[in-house]
Amino acid sequence: MTAYVALLRAVNVGGSGALAMAELRRLCEAAGFAAVRTYIASGNVVFTSALDAAAVKRRLEAALHDAMGREVGVAVRTAAELAAALRASPFADAPPSTTVIIFLDAAPPADTIERAVAPDGERLALGEREIHVAYGAGMGRSRLRLPAAAGGTARNVNTVAKLVAMAAQAAAE
């Protein structure tokens, strides 16, 4: 069994993207995933499966579509991939609460940084299938425009670190 982390895009506790984490756990269990755990109400779920990552993504997206009546994007990483993305974060000098990793399905385009508009001094770096962003003045005030991130989903470094620990625990069980 492989430990996976699934990061749902545009899912939260209120509004049109509302999905209770208890419901997300139930959907994952019904999809055949084991040792299912969620973390905070923003669409983070850790589980194990014998399926490969592509099959996990397809199965979870189908279950979410059936339950929510709309497409819900999902970024899937193995425990090792998520840990590697966290280790690769180049902004150790920045507060982890204002530093994010944007998870994508594929490698970011080579011109991602050149096409970004970062008027508030945001710093950017490219990863394997991630974009790392350090928001100097904080995310709430930022006017960062990053076209390559449109299909991705972001988590701050604190959240990623917690998910790495949860995935490592799931992998060890």
Residue, then its C-alpha position, 0 to 999 in steps of 0.5 A: m500500500t502506498a500513502y497518498v496525500a490528495l489536495l482538493r482545489a476550491v473546497n472550503v467550509g462555506g460557499s459554493g465549494a463547501l465539503a465537510m471533511a467527514e463527507l470527504r473521508r466517507l467518499c474516500e473510504a467508499a472509493g476503496f482508500a484505507a486509513v483515511r484522515t483529513y486535515i483542516a477544512s480545506g480539502n486535505v486528505v491522507f490515505t493509503s491505496a494499492l492503486d497508482a497515483a493516476a488511478v487514485k486521482r481519477r477515482l477520487e475526482a469521479a467520486l467528488h463529481d458524483a457527490m458535488g455535481r461539479e468537477v473538483g480538481v485534485a492534486v495527488r502526491t505520494a508521501a515521498e513526493l510531498a516530503a520532497a516538495l517541502r524539502a525543495s522549498p527555497f524560502a526557509d528565511a520566510p515565515p511558513s504561514t506566508t509561504v506556499i507551495i502551489f501543487l500542479d498536475a505537471a511541471p510548471p512552464a519554463d516561462t512561469i516566473e517571467r509571465a508572473v506579475a509580482p508587484d508586492g515583492e513576492r518571490l517565486a521558484l519552480g519545483e518538479r510539479e510545484i511553484h513555490v511562493a513567498y508572500g513578503a507582505g502576506m497573501g491577503r494583500s498580494r496582487l500576485r498574478l500567476p497564470a501558470a497556477a490557475g489549475g493548481t491548488a496552494r497550501n502554506v508550508n505549515t500545512v504541507a509540513k503537517l501533511v508530510a508528517m501524517a503521510a509518513q505515519a500512514a506509510a509506516e502503518 
